[in-house]
Amino acid sequence: MDAVKRKTTTSTDVKRRYNEKAYDRVSLTLYKGGKDIFSEHAKKHGESLNSFIQRAMRQTMVQDGGDVAAWDALAPDRAED
């Protein structure tokens, strides 16, 4: 009798595959201690480091006269006025 090979997945594998489909990743290089400085600032304002960086990038685009409509369409719950 042939054994049926079953595909097994762990929750980690499932999450990894979802994240690969749903998100883009960016690597950020900072001077030593920079991550701690930004993380502490974000924490004081009740947000994650990721949220702080995304907010800072969006605000800079607005300040520079960039069109943030495409970004806001990707994440409508994060859009700011």
Long-range contacts (C-beta under 8 A, 24 or more apart in sequence): 28-53, 54-78, 55-80
